[in-house]
C-alpha cells in the first residue's frame, strides 16, 4: 500500500521555492552558473547533504537563479538585447528579475513546482528539458506576466520613456537602437554602429565578421565635425585601420596592408579604438 504525499507549505522567502526552476534551466545555462551546477540532479543528494542545504540558502544561489530566470524571460518581453546590456535602473531589467512571479507562472503553465518536485523519489534523476520546450514555455510564462496590470504598466513606461541610464555603457545593438529612436544623435550612433558591426557578430566571433557596406557610416553620421573630432584622437596607425574598415577591408587584408603578422593584432587595435570612442562619447554627451 502506497502513501500519497501531501502538499506542504514552504516560507515564501525561502530559496527552496526556486529549486524547481533550477531543474528547468537548459543544460548549457545550468553548467555555466557557479552555484547552480553544484546542485545534484537527484533530490537525495540534497536531502542528505547539509552543505547542499546551506548552498541553496546562500545569497549566491539566489543571485544565480535570479540571473538565470531573467535571462530566460528577457527575450520574450519585447525589448531585445541581453540582460548584461541593461542596468538595474531599467524597468525591463526590474521586471525580468521578478523571480517569485516567474516561478509561480511556470507552475501555472506546466504544473512544475515544489509539490510535484517533492513527489519524486529521492533517487530519481531529474533530466534536462529540451531547449525548444523551454523556449516555448517561457514564451507562455512571459505572456501571462505581461498581462498582469502592474507588469504591463512598467513595460509601457519603459517603452515610452527610456533613458541613457537604462543601458550599460557598451556598444550593444539595444543601446544603439535607443539612441536612434529617442535622442536621434545620429552622429554618435553612426560611429557606434560602425564600430559595433566592425568588431563583433551576434555570437561574439571577432574573427569572422566581414566589413559592412562602407556607405553605412556616411549614411548615419550626420555631423562631420563630431566624427572628425573623434578621429583626431586616434594615432595615425589606428586611424588608418578604422578607415580601411570603413572602406570594406576585412581584418586579414588590413593586417597585410599595414604589415601586421596576424589579423588578431588588427582586432585588438579595433577594440582599443572602441574604448577611445567610449571615453570620447562620455565627454561629449
C-alpha positions, 0 to 999 in steps of 0.5 A: 500500500502506497502513501500519497504525499501531501502538499506542504507549505514552504516560507515564501522567502525561502530559496527552496521555492526556486529549486524547481526552476533550477531543474528547468534551466537548459543544460548549457545555462545550468553548467555555466552558473557557479552555484547552480551546477553544484546542485545534484540532479537527484533530490537525495543528494540534497536531502542528505547533504547539509552543505547542499542545504546551506548552498541553496540558502546562500545569497549566491544561489539566489543571485544565480537563479535570479540571473538565470530566470531573467535571462530566460524571460528577457527575450520574450518581453519585447525589448531585445538585447541581453540582460548584461546590456541593461542596468538595474535602473531599467524597468525591463531589467526590474521586471525580468528579475521578478523571480517569485512571479516567474516561478509561480507562472511556470507552475501555472503553465506546466504544473512544475513546482515544489509539490510535484518536485517533492513527489519524486523519489529521492533517487530519481534523476531529474533530466534536462528539458529540451531547449525548444520546450523551454523556449516555448514555455517561457514564451507562455510564462512571459505572456501571462506576466505581461498581462498582469496590470502592474507588469504591463504598466512598467513595460509601457513606461519603459517603452515610452520613456527610456533613458541613457541610464537604462543601458550599460555603457557598451556598444550593444545593438539595444543601446544603439537602437535607443539612441536612434529612436529617442535622442536621434544623435545620429552622429554618435550612433553612426560611429557606434554602429560602425564600430559595433558591426566592425568588431563583433557578430551576434555570437561574439566571433571577432574573427569572422565578421566581414566589413559592412557596406562602407556607405553605412557610416556616411549614411548615419553620421550626420555631423562631420565635425563630431566624427572628425573630432573623434578621429583626431584622437586616434594615432595615425596607425589606428586611424588608418585601420578604422578607415580601411574598415570603413572602406570594406577591408576585412581584418586579414587584408588590413593586417597585410596592408599595414604589415601586421603578422596576424589579423588578431593584432588588427582586432585588438587595435579595433577594440582599443579604438572602441574604448577611445570612442567610449571615453570620447562619447562620455565627454561629449554627451 
